[in-house]
Amino acid sequence: MSGKVYFQADVTNLPIFVRNPDWHLMFDQDTKMAEATRRKV
């Protein structure tokens, strides 16, 4: 066991972001970072 936890609740808070990571809502404080994180995940 590595002792690590991966919690992604806010990465894809709506299922539409899985297919459209470049869409943004008011909750994304930094839209470029939000998109980059969604694409990475």
C-alpha positions as CSV (number, residue, x, y, z in Angstrom):
1,M,0.0,0.0,0.0
2,S,1.4,3.4,-1.0
3,G,-0.3,5.6,1.5
4,K,-1.7,7.9,-1.2
5,V,-5.3,9.0,-1.9
6,Y,-6.6,10.4,-5.2
7,F,-9.7,12.5,-4.8
8,Q,-11.1,14.0,-8.0
9,A,-14.5,15.5,-7.0
10,D,-13.8,19.0,-8.4
11,V,-11.9,17.9,-11.5
12,T,-15.0,16.6,-13.2
13,N,-17.8,18.0,-11.1
14,L,-20.2,17.7,-14.0
15,P,-20.1,14.7,-16.5
16,I,-20.1,17.1,-19.4
17,F,-16.5,18.1,-18.6
18,V,-15.3,14.6,-19.2
19,R,-16.2,14.9,-22.9
20,N,-15.7,18.7,-23.1
21,P,-12.7,19.7,-20.8
22,D,-12.5,23.1,-22.6
23,W,-15.9,24.2,-21.3
24,H,-15.8,26.4,-18.3
25,L,-18.2,27.6,-15.6
26,M,-18.0,30.3,-13.0
27,F,-16.5,27.8,-10.5
28,D,-13.2,27.7,-12.5
29,Q,-11.1,30.4,-10.9
30,D,-8.3,29.7,-13.3
31,T,-9.8,28.5,-16.6
32,K,-6.5,27.5,-18.2
33,M,-5.4,25.5,-15.2
34,A,-8.9,23.9,-14.9
35,E,-8.8,22.7,-18.5
36,A,-5.2,21.5,-18.2
37,T,-6.1,19.5,-15.1
38,R,-9.1,17.9,-16.7
39,R,-7.1,16.9,-19.8
40,K,-4.3,15.5,-17.6
41,V,-6.8,13.4,-15.5
